[in-house]
Amino acid sequence: MEVEGLMDAASTAISYCNLVRVKVAAVRLGVSVRTLYRILAEGGLPLVHIRGCSCLKEGDLQNYIEKNKESRSND
């Protein structure tokens, strides 16, 4: 029973902490790396530094995309 709880906690931690490098994140957003750094500087997304690598959390990137979607009506 305890093992199942640990496995659930581990899978949650793994999915929560998936990291995306800045260049990959820029491509996924359809912007240049420079534009992504502007978004980061404005506080639009938090940046994670691990040693010399700058990354974004997958969840933060997904939330940013969802938050910035435009709804278009068929007028």
Backbone torsions as a table, in degrees:
resi	resn	phi	psi	omega
1	MET	NA	-42.9	178.8
2	GLU	-66.6	-34.5	-179.5
3	VAL	-62.3	-40.2	179.2
4	GLU	-62.8	-41.3	178.4
5	GLY	-63.5	-39.4	177.8
6	LEU	-67.0	-39.3	179.0
7	MET	-64.6	-41.1	178.0
8	ASP	-63.5	-43.5	179.5
9	ALA	-64.0	-40.5	-179.7
10	ALA	-66.5	-42.7	-179.7
11	SER	-67.8	-34.6	176.3
12	THR	-65.4	-43.5	179.8
13	ALA	-64.0	-40.9	-179.3
14	ILE	-65.9	-45.7	-179.1
15	SER	-69.9	-29.3	-179.5
16	TYR	-73.7	-32.4	-171.9
17	CYS	-104.4	13.7	175.2
18	ASN	-60.9	129.4	-176.6
19	LEU	-109.5	147.6	178.9
20	VAL	-123.8	129.5	178.0
21	ARG	-68.2	156.1	-175.0
22	VAL	-57.3	-45.0	-178.7
23	LYS	-62.2	-40.6	178.9
24	VAL	-67.0	-42.3	179.1
25	ALA	-61.4	-40.8	179.2
26	ALA	-61.9	-42.5	178.8
27	VAL	-63.4	-43.7	-179.3
28	ARG	-63.8	-31.9	178.2
29	LEU	-83.9	-13.9	-178.6
30	GLY	75.8	29.7	179.9
31	VAL	-128.0	168.2	176.1
32	SER	-77.0	163.7	176.6
33	VAL	-61.5	-38.1	179.2
34	ARG	-62.0	-43.0	177.8
35	THR	-64.6	-39.6	177.5
36	LEU	-62.2	-40.8	177.0
37	TYR	-64.2	-30.8	174.8
38	ARG	-66.6	-42.7	177.4
39	ILE	-60.3	-42.8	178.9
40	LEU	-63.4	-43.1	-179.2
41	ALA	-64.8	-31.9	178.8
42	GLU	-79.1	-5.1	179.9
43	GLY	87.7	12.1	-179.2
44	GLY	-69.1	-29.2	179.8
45	LEU	-144.1	143.4	174.6
46	PRO	-85.9	142.8	179.9
47	LEU	-104.4	141.5	178.1
48	VAL	-112.2	127.5	177.2
49	HIS	-108.2	123.8	174.1
50	ILE	-124.4	109.4	-172.4
51	ARG	53.0	-118.2	-177.6
52	GLY	-98.2	10.3	-174.4
53	CYS	-106.3	128.6	176.1
54	SER	-98.4	125.8	-176.4
55	CYS	-137.1	167.4	172.0
56	LEU	-123.3	149.5	175.0
57	LYS	-74.1	138.3	180.0
58	GLU	-54.4	-44.2	-178.8
59	GLY	-62.8	-40.0	178.0
60	ASP	-64.1	-40.5	179.4
61	LEU	-65.0	-44.5	178.1
62	GLN	-62.1	-43.2	178.8
63	ASN	-62.4	-39.7	179.2
64	TYR	-63.7	-43.1	179.1
65	ILE	-62.3	-46.9	180.0
66	GLU	-62.6	-42.0	-177.9
67	LYS	-65.9	-29.1	-174.6
68	ASN	-104.1	11.1	175.7
69	LYS	-69.0	140.8	175.6
70	GLU	-98.8	133.9	173.0
71	SER	-92.0	131.4	-178.9
72	ARG	-114.6	129.9	177.9
73	SER	-97.7	154.7	179.0
74	ASN	-91.3	86.9	-179.5
75	ASP	-91.1	NA	NA
